[in-house]
Amino acid sequence: MRLILRILLSAVAVIILANVLPNVSVDGFMTAVIVAIVLSLLNLLVKPILVILTLPVTVITFGLFLLIINAIIILLADKLIDGFAVGNIWWALIFSLLLSFLQSIFFTLLKDDKS
């Protein structure tokens, strides 16, 4: 149940960011849910491989290259999902940062609810 709630909160965050950012668009709530699921799967399966392959660059940039990896994951989700579009890598980077920020707020509220 907690996983479903986290996915729904991520979908709400995607909808909010699609309405705020000009070069990010989502067709509807179901598309946002699919985006949340696909991003979760990509972060689970693809991101560790990218982190290992780019470890030297990540070390040299003191971990800042992980932001680019997150943007690449967003762009990959853009290519996989028809109703989701991100303008370019810079908008994907901004979307990634704001999505992480919103998710941390939402998940903190979720954690406070259980206490």
DSSP file (Angstrom, degrees, kcal/mol; ACC not computed):
  #  RESIDUE AA STRUCTURE BP1 BP2  ACC     N-H-->O    O-->H-N    N-H-->O    O-->H-N    TCO  KAPPA ALPHA  PHI   PSI    X-CA   Y-CA   Z-CA
    1    1 A M     >        0   0    0      0, 0.0     4,-2.1     0, 0.0     5,-0.2   0.000 360.0 360.0 360.0 -38.9    0.0    0.0    0.0
    2    2 A R  H  >  +     0   0    0      1,-0.2     4,-2.2     2,-0.2     5,-0.1   0.875 360.0  53.0 -65.1 -37.6    2.9    2.3    0.8
    3    3 A L  H  > S+     0   0    0      2,-0.2     4,-2.2     1,-0.2    -1,-0.2   0.910 108.6  49.4 -63.7 -43.0    4.5    1.7   -2.6
    4    4 A I  H  > S+     0   0    0      1,-0.2     4,-2.4     2,-0.2    -2,-0.2   0.904 110.9  50.1 -63.5 -41.1    1.2    2.6   -4.4
    5    5 A L  H  X S+     0   0    0     -4,-2.1     4,-2.3     1,-0.2    -1,-0.2   0.891 109.7  50.7 -64.9 -39.3    0.9    5.8   -2.3
    6    6 A R  H  X S+     0   0    0     -4,-2.2     4,-2.1     2,-0.2    -2,-0.2   0.893 110.7  49.1 -65.4 -39.1    4.5    6.8   -3.1
    7    7 A I  H  X S+     0   0    0     -4,-2.2     4,-2.2     2,-0.2    -2,-0.2   0.908 111.5  49.3 -66.1 -41.6    3.9    6.3   -6.9
    8    8 A L  H  X S+     0   0    0     -4,-2.4     4,-2.1     2,-0.2    -2,-0.2   0.892 111.1  49.4 -65.2 -39.1    0.7    8.4   -6.7
    9    9 A L  H  X S+     0   0    0     -4,-2.3     4,-2.0     2,-0.2    -1,-0.2   0.876 110.5  50.7 -66.8 -36.5    2.6   11.1   -4.9
   10   10 A S  H  X S+     0   0    0     -4,-2.1     4,-2.2     2,-0.2    -2,-0.2   0.886 108.7  52.3 -65.7 -38.3    5.3   11.0   -7.5
   11   11 A A  H  X S+     0   0    0     -4,-2.2     4,-2.3     2,-0.2    -2,-0.2   0.892 108.0  50.9 -64.7 -39.5    2.6   11.3  -10.2
   12   12 A V  H  X S+     0   0    0     -4,-2.1     4,-2.5     2,-0.2    -1,-0.2   0.906 109.5  51.0 -63.0 -40.8    1.2   14.3   -8.5
   13   13 A A  H  X S+     0   0    0     -4,-2.0     4,-2.4     2,-0.2    -2,-0.2   0.891 109.1  50.9 -63.1 -39.6    4.7   15.8   -8.4
   14   14 A V  H  X S+     0   0    0     -4,-2.2     4,-2.2     2,-0.2    -2,-0.2   0.914 110.8  48.7 -63.7 -42.9    5.1   15.1  -12.2
   15   15 A I  H  X S+     0   0    0     -4,-2.3     4,-1.6     2,-0.2    -2,-0.2   0.921 111.5  49.5 -62.6 -44.6    1.7   16.8  -12.9
   16   16 A I  H  X S+     0   0    0     -4,-2.5     4,-1.4     1,-0.2     3,-0.2   0.931 113.2  46.0 -60.7 -45.9    2.7   19.9  -10.8
   17   17 A L  H  X S+     0   0    0     -4,-2.4     4,-3.0     1,-0.2    -1,-0.2   0.848 108.3  56.1 -68.6 -33.2    6.1   20.2  -12.5
   18   18 A A  H  < S+     0   0    0     -4,-2.2     6,-0.3     1,-0.2    -1,-0.2   0.829 110.7  45.8 -66.8 -30.0    4.5   19.8  -16.0
   19   19 A N  H  < S+     0   0    0     -4,-1.6    -1,-0.2    -3,-0.2    -2,-0.2   0.750 119.0  41.1 -81.4 -24.4    2.2   22.7  -15.2
   20   20 A V  H  < S+     0   0    0     -4,-1.4    -2,-0.2    -5,-0.2    -3,-0.2   0.884 104.6  65.9 -90.0 -43.8    5.0   24.9  -13.8
   21   21 A L  S >< S-     0   0    0     -4,-3.0     3,-1.0    -5,-0.1    -1,-0.0  -0.657  71.1-147.3 -86.2 132.5    7.9   24.2  -16.3
   22   22 A P  T 3  S+     0   0    0      0, 0.0    -1,-0.1     0, 0.0    -4,-0.0   0.819  93.3  45.6 -71.2 -31.1    7.3   25.4  -19.8
   23   23 A N  T 3  S+     0   0    0     65,-0.0    64,-2.0    68,-0.0     2,-0.4   0.147  98.2  81.8-102.1  20.9    9.2   22.7  -21.7
   24   24 A V  E <   +A   86   0A   0     -3,-1.0     2,-0.4    -6,-0.3    62,-0.2  -0.991  56.4 176.5-123.4 130.8    7.8   19.7  -19.8
   25   25 A S  E     -A   85   0A   0     60,-2.5    60,-2.5    -2,-0.4     2,-0.4  -0.993  14.9-174.1-139.0 145.6    4.4   18.3  -20.7
   26   26 A V  E     -A   84   0A   0     -2,-0.4    58,-0.2    58,-0.2     3,-0.1  -0.998  21.7-141.8-134.1 135.5    2.3   15.3  -19.5
   27   27 A D  S    S-     0   0    0     56,-1.6     2,-0.3    -2,-0.4    -1,-0.1   0.890  70.0 -37.0 -67.6 -40.9   -1.0   14.4  -21.2
   28   28 A G     >  -     0   0    0     55,-0.1     4,-1.9     1,-0.1    -1,-0.1  -0.941  69.1 -73.7-167.6-174.7   -2.9   13.4  -18.0
   29   29 A F  H  > S+     0   0    0     -2,-0.3     4,-2.3     1,-0.2     5,-0.2   0.886 124.3  53.3 -67.0 -38.7   -2.8   11.8  -14.6
   30   30 A M  H  > S+     0   0    0      1,-0.2     4,-2.2     2,-0.2    -1,-0.2   0.893 109.2  49.9 -64.0 -37.3   -2.6    8.2  -15.9
   31   31 A T  H  > S+     0   0    0      2,-0.2     4,-2.6     1,-0.2    -1,-0.2   0.890 109.0  52.4 -65.0 -38.2    0.4    9.3  -18.0
   32   32 A A  H  X S+     0   0    0     -4,-1.9     4,-2.4     2,-0.2    -2,-0.2   0.875 108.2  50.8 -65.4 -37.0    1.9   10.8  -14.9
   33   33 A V  H  X S+     0   0    0     -4,-2.3     4,-2.3     2,-0.2    -2,-0.2   0.919 110.8  48.7 -64.5 -42.8    1.4    7.5  -13.0
   34   34 A I  H  X S+     0   0    0     -4,-2.2     4,-2.9     2,-0.2     5,-0.2   0.901 110.3  52.0 -63.3 -40.3    3.1    5.7  -15.9
   35   35 A V  H  X S+     0   0    0     -4,-2.6     4,-2.8     1,-0.2     5,-0.2   0.922 109.6  49.6 -60.6 -44.1    6.0    8.3  -15.8
   36   36 A A  H  X S+     0   0    0     -4,-2.4     4,-1.9     2,-0.2    -2,-0.2   0.906 113.6  45.5 -62.6 -41.7    6.4    7.7  -12.0
   37   37 A I  H  X S+     0   0    0     -4,-2.3     4,-2.4     2,-0.2    -2,-0.2   0.932 114.7  47.1 -67.1 -45.5    6.5    3.9  -12.5
   38   38 A V  H  X S+     0   0    0     -4,-2.9     4,-3.0     1,-0.2     5,-0.2   0.904 111.8  50.6 -64.8 -41.6    8.9    4.1  -15.4
   39   39 A L  H  X S+     0   0    0     -4,-2.8     4,-2.5    -5,-0.2    -1,-0.2   0.896 110.3  50.6 -63.4 -38.3   11.2    6.5  -13.6
   40   40 A S  H  X S+     0   0    0     -4,-1.9     4,-1.6    -5,-0.2    -2,-0.2   0.929 113.0  45.4 -63.1 -44.5   11.2    4.2  -10.6
   41   41 A L  H  X S+     0   0    0     -4,-2.4     4,-2.8     2,-0.2     5,-0.4   0.906 113.2  49.4 -66.3 -41.7   12.1    1.2  -12.8
   42   42 A L  H  X>S+     0   0    0     -4,-3.0     5,-2.2     1,-0.2     4,-1.6   0.899 111.2  49.7 -64.7 -39.7   14.8    3.1  -14.7
   43   43 A N  H  <5S+     0   0    0     -4,-2.5    -1,-0.2    -5,-0.2    -2,-0.2   0.819 115.4  45.2 -66.7 -29.3   16.3    4.3  -11.4
   44   44 A L  H  <5S+     0   0    0     -4,-1.6    -2,-0.2    -5,-0.2    -1,-0.2   0.878 129.3  19.9 -79.5 -39.7   16.3    0.7  -10.1
   45   45 A L  H  <5S+     0   0    0     -4,-2.8     4,-0.5    -5,-0.1    -3,-0.2   0.873 130.7  30.3-101.5 -45.1   17.7   -1.0  -13.2
   46   46 A V  T  X5S+     0   0    0     -4,-1.6     4,-2.3    -5,-0.4     3,-0.4   0.867 107.1  64.4 -90.5 -39.4   19.5    1.5  -15.5
   47   47 A K  H  ><S+     0   0    0     -5,-2.2     4,-2.6     1,-0.2     5,-0.2   0.888  99.5  52.3 -58.5 -43.8   20.9    4.1  -13.0
   48   48 A P  H  > S+     0   0    0      0, 0.0     4,-2.1     0, 0.0    -1,-0.2   0.888 110.4  49.8 -60.6 -35.3   23.3    1.7  -11.2
   49   49 A I  H  > S+     0   0    0     -4,-0.5     4,-2.4    -3,-0.4    -2,-0.2   0.929 112.2  47.0 -66.5 -44.5   24.8    0.6  -14.5
   50   50 A L  H  X S+     0   0    0     -4,-2.3     4,-1.9     1,-0.2    -1,-0.2   0.880 110.9  52.6 -64.3 -37.6   25.3    4.2  -15.6
   51   51 A V  H  < S+     0   0    0     -4,-2.6    -1,-0.2    -5,-0.2    -2,-0.2   0.918 111.7  45.4 -65.0 -42.6   26.8    5.1  -12.2
   52   52 A I  H >< S+     0   0    0     -4,-2.1     3,-1.1    -5,-0.2    -2,-0.2   0.913 113.4  49.5 -67.2 -41.9   29.3    2.3  -12.4
   53   53 A L  H 3< S+     0   0    0     -4,-2.4    -1,-0.2     1,-0.2    -2,-0.2   0.821 118.5  38.9 -67.2 -30.1   30.2    3.1  -16.1
   54   54 A T  T 3X S+     0   0    0     -4,-1.9     4,-2.5    -5,-0.2    -1,-0.2   0.110  78.8 119.9-107.0  22.1   30.8    6.7  -15.3
   55   55 A L  H <> S+     0   0    0     -3,-1.1     4,-2.5     1,-0.2     5,-0.2   0.880  72.6  52.4 -57.4 -43.5   32.4    6.3  -11.9
   56   56 A P  H  > S+     0   0    0      0, 0.0     4,-2.3     0, 0.0    -1,-0.2   0.926 112.6  45.1 -61.3 -41.4   35.7    8.1  -12.9
   57   57 A V  H  > S+     0   0    0      1,-0.2     4,-2.2     2,-0.2    -2,-0.2   0.896 112.3  52.6 -66.8 -38.7   33.9   11.1  -14.2
   58   58 A T  H  <>S+     0   0    0     -4,-2.5     5,-3.3     2,-0.2     6,-0.3   0.895 110.8  46.9 -63.7 -40.4   31.7   11.2  -11.1
   59   59 A V  H ><5S+     0   0    0     -4,-2.5     3,-1.3     3,-0.2    -2,-0.2   0.921 111.8  50.4 -67.5 -43.6   34.7   11.1   -8.8
   60   60 A I  H 3<5S+     0   0    0     -4,-2.3    -2,-0.2     1,-0.3    -1,-0.2   0.871 114.0  44.8 -63.2 -36.8   36.5   13.8  -10.8
   61   61 A T  T ><5S-     0   0    0     -4,-2.2     3,-1.6    -5,-0.2    -1,-0.3   0.275 114.5-116.4 -91.8  12.2   33.4   16.1  -10.6
   62   62 A F  T < 5S-     0   0    0     -3,-1.3    -3,-0.2     1,-0.3    -2,-0.1   0.835  74.4 -50.7  57.0  36.0   32.8   15.3   -6.9
   63   63 A G  T > <S+     0   0    0     -5,-3.3     3,-1.4    -6,-0.2     4,-0.3   0.352 110.2 116.6  89.5  -5.5   29.5   13.6   -7.7
   64   64 A L  T X>  +     0   0    0     -3,-1.6     3,-1.4    -6,-0.3     4,-0.7   0.751  64.7  70.3 -68.4 -21.9   28.0   16.4   -9.8
   65   65 A F  H 3> S+     0   0    0      1,-0.3     4,-2.0    -7,-0.3     3,-0.3   0.724  82.0  74.1 -67.4 -18.8   27.9   14.1  -12.8
   66   66 A L  H <> S+     0   0    0     -3,-1.4     4,-2.1     1,-0.2    -1,-0.3   0.809  89.1  59.6 -62.6 -28.3   25.1   12.2  -11.0
   67   67 A L  H <> S+     0   0    0     -3,-1.4     4,-2.0    -4,-0.3    -1,-0.2   0.897 104.9  48.3 -64.1 -39.8   22.9   15.2  -11.9
   68   68 A I  H  X S+     0   0    0     -4,-0.7     4,-2.4    -3,-0.3    -2,-0.2   0.886 108.7  53.7 -67.2 -38.8   23.5   14.6  -15.6
   69   69 A I  H  X S+     0   0    0     -4,-2.0     4,-2.1     2,-0.2    -2,-0.2   0.910 108.0  50.4 -62.0 -41.1   22.8   10.9  -15.1
   70   70 A N  H  X S+     0   0    0     -4,-2.1     4,-2.0     1,-0.2    -2,-0.2   0.900 110.0  50.1 -62.6 -40.1   19.4   11.8  -13.5
   71   71 A A  H  X S+     0   0    0     -4,-2.0     4,-2.4     2,-0.2    -2,-0.2   0.882 108.7  52.2 -65.2 -37.7   18.7   14.1  -16.5
   72   72 A I  H  X S+     0   0    0     -4,-2.4     4,-2.3     2,-0.2    -1,-0.2   0.891 107.5  52.3 -64.7 -39.1   19.6   11.2  -18.9
   73   73 A I  H  X S+     0   0    0     -4,-2.1     4,-2.1     2,-0.2    -2,-0.2   0.906 109.5  49.6 -62.5 -41.6   17.1    9.0  -17.0
   74   74 A I  H  X S+     0   0    0     -4,-2.0     4,-2.0     1,-0.2    -2,-0.2   0.921 111.5  48.3 -62.9 -44.4   14.4   11.6  -17.5
   75   75 A L  H  X S+     0   0    0     -4,-2.4     4,-1.8     2,-0.2    -2,-0.2   0.856 109.2  53.4 -65.8 -34.6   15.2   11.9  -21.2
   76   76 A L  H  X S+     0   0    0     -4,-2.3     4,-1.6     2,-0.2    -1,-0.2   0.899 108.6  49.3 -65.2 -40.7   15.1    8.1  -21.5
   77   77 A A  H  X S+     0   0    0     -4,-2.1     4,-2.0     1,-0.2    -2,-0.2   0.869 106.9  56.9 -64.4 -35.8   11.6    8.1  -19.9
   78   78 A D  H  < S+     0   0    0     -4,-2.0     6,-0.2     1,-0.2    -2,-0.2   0.895 108.6  46.1 -60.4 -41.0   10.7   10.8  -22.4
   79   79 A K  H  < S+     0   0    0     -4,-1.8    -1,-0.2     1,-0.2    -2,-0.2   0.814 114.9  47.4 -71.8 -30.3   11.6    8.5  -25.3
   80   80 A L  H  < S+     0   0    0     -4,-1.6     2,-0.5    -5,-0.1    -2,-0.2   0.774 105.7  60.9 -83.5 -27.1    9.8    5.5  -23.7
   81   81 A I    ><  -     0   0    0     -4,-2.0     3,-0.8     3,-0.2    -1,-0.1  -0.894  65.0-155.8-111.4 127.2    6.5    7.2  -22.9
   82   82 A D  T 3  S+     0   0    0     -2,-0.5    -1,-0.1     1,-0.2   -51,-0.0   0.883  91.1  47.0 -68.9 -41.3    4.3    8.8  -25.6
   83   83 A G  T 3  S+     0   0    0    -52,-0.0   -56,-1.6   -57,-0.0     2,-0.4   0.307  99.2  80.7 -87.9  10.9    2.4   11.4  -23.5
   84   84 A F  E <   +A   26   0A   0     -3,-0.8     2,-0.4    -6,-0.2   -58,-0.2  -0.969  55.6 175.4-121.3 128.5    5.5   12.7  -21.7
   85   85 A A  E     -A   25   0A   0    -60,-2.5   -60,-2.5    -2,-0.4     2,-0.4  -0.997  13.5-173.1-138.8 137.1    7.8   15.3  -23.2
   86   86 A V  E     -A   24   0A   0     -2,-0.4   -62,-0.2   -62,-0.2     6,-0.1  -0.994  23.6-136.7-126.8 134.7   10.8   17.2  -22.0
   87   87 A G        -     0   0    0    -64,-2.0     2,-0.2    -2,-0.4    -1,-0.1   0.938  67.6 -37.8 -58.9 -58.4   12.4   19.9  -24.1
   88   88 A N  S  > S-     0   0    0    -65,-0.1     4,-2.1     1,-0.0     5,-0.2  -0.851  72.0 -73.0-155.6-171.8   16.1   19.2  -23.7
   89   89 A I  H  > S+     0   0    0     -2,-0.2     4,-2.2     1,-0.2     5,-0.1   0.820 125.2  55.9 -67.5 -29.8   18.7   18.0  -21.2
   90   90 A W  H  > S+     0   0    0      2,-0.2     4,-2.2     1,-0.2    -1,-0.2   0.914 110.0  44.6 -68.9 -41.1   18.7   21.3  -19.3
   91   91 A W  H  > S+     0   0    0      2,-0.2     4,-2.8     1,-0.2    -2,-0.2   0.854 112.2  53.5 -68.7 -33.6   14.9   21.1  -18.8
   92   92 A A  H  X S+     0   0    0     -4,-2.1     4,-2.5     2,-0.2    -2,-0.2   0.883 108.5  50.1 -66.1 -37.4   15.4   17.5  -17.8
   93   93 A L  H  X S+     0   0    0     -4,-2.2     4,-2.3     2,-0.2    -2,-0.2   0.931 113.3  44.4 -65.3 -45.9   18.0   18.6  -15.3
   94   94 A I  H  X S+     0   0    0     -4,-2.2     4,-2.6     2,-0.2     5,-0.3   0.917 114.2  50.5 -63.4 -43.7   15.7   21.2  -13.8
   95   95 A F  H  X S+     0   0    0     -4,-2.8     4,-2.6     1,-0.2    -2,-0.2   0.910 110.5  50.1 -60.4 -43.0   12.8   18.7  -13.8
   96   96 A S  H  X S+     0   0    0     -4,-2.5     4,-2.2     2,-0.2    -2,-0.2   0.916 112.1  46.4 -62.9 -44.9   15.0   16.1  -12.1
   97   97 A L  H  X S+     0   0    0     -4,-2.3     4,-2.0     2,-0.2    -2,-0.2   0.933 116.4  43.6 -64.5 -46.2   16.0   18.5   -9.3
   98   98 A L  H  X S+     0   0    0     -4,-2.6     4,-2.8     2,-0.2     5,-0.2   0.857 111.8  54.0 -69.8 -34.3   12.5   19.8   -8.7
   99   99 A L  H  X S+     0   0    0     -4,-2.6     4,-2.7    -5,-0.3     5,-0.2   0.920 109.3  48.3 -64.9 -42.5   11.0   16.3   -8.8
  100  100 A S  H  X S+     0   0    0     -4,-2.2     4,-2.1    -5,-0.2    -2,-0.2   0.905 112.6  49.3 -62.1 -41.0   13.5   15.2   -6.1
  101  101 A F  H  X S+     0   0    0     -4,-2.0     4,-1.8     2,-0.2    -2,-0.2   0.937 113.7  44.5 -64.2 -48.1   12.7   18.2   -4.0
  102  102 A L  H  X S+     0   0    0     -4,-2.8     4,-2.9     1,-0.2     5,-0.2   0.900 112.5  52.2 -64.9 -40.9    8.9   17.7   -4.3
  103  103 A Q  H  X S+     0   0    0     -4,-2.7     4,-3.0     1,-0.2     5,-0.3   0.900 107.5  52.0 -62.8 -39.8    9.2   14.0   -3.7
  104  104 A S  H  X S+     0   0    0     -4,-2.1     4,-1.6    -5,-0.2    -1,-0.2   0.899 112.0  46.5 -64.7 -38.4   11.2   14.6   -0.5
  105  105 A I  H  X S+     0   0    0     -4,-1.8     4,-2.1     2,-0.2    -2,-0.2   0.952 115.7  45.0 -65.2 -49.1    8.5   17.0    0.7
  106  106 A F  H  X S+     0   0    0     -4,-2.9     4,-2.1     1,-0.2    -2,-0.2   0.903 114.1  48.2 -63.0 -42.2    5.7   14.6   -0.1
  107  107 A F  H  X S+     0   0    0     -4,-3.0     4,-2.2     2,-0.2    -1,-0.2   0.820 109.3  53.6 -71.6 -29.4    7.4   11.6    1.4
  108  108 A T  H  X S+     0   0    0     -4,-1.6     4,-2.3    -5,-0.3    -1,-0.2   0.904 109.1  48.7 -67.3 -41.4    8.2   13.5    4.5
  109  109 A L  H  X S+     0   0    0     -4,-2.1     4,-1.6     2,-0.2    -2,-0.2   0.883 111.0  51.2 -63.5 -37.7    4.6   14.4    4.9
  110  110 A L  H  X S+     0   0    0     -4,-2.1     4,-1.2     2,-0.2    -2,-0.2   0.906 110.0  48.9 -64.8 -41.7    3.7   10.7    4.3
  111  111 A K  H  X S+     0   0    0     -4,-2.2     4,-0.9     1,-0.2     3,-0.3   0.890 109.6  52.0 -66.3 -39.6    6.2    9.7    7.0
  112  112 A D  H  < S+     0   0    0     -4,-2.3     3,-0.3     1,-0.2    -1,-0.2   0.826 103.7  59.2 -65.9 -31.5    4.8   12.2    9.5
  113  113 A D  H  < S+     0   0    0     -4,-1.6    -1,-0.2     1,-0.2    -2,-0.2   0.864 103.9  50.5 -63.4 -36.5    1.3   10.9    8.9
  114  114 A K  H  <        0   0    0     -4,-1.2    -1,-0.2    -3,-0.3    -2,-0.2   0.743 360.0 360.0 -76.2 -24.0    2.3    7.4   10.0
  115  115 A S     <        0   0    0     -4,-0.9    -1,-0.2    -3,-0.3    -2,-0.1   0.490 360.0 360.0 -70.2 360.0    3.9    8.6   13.3
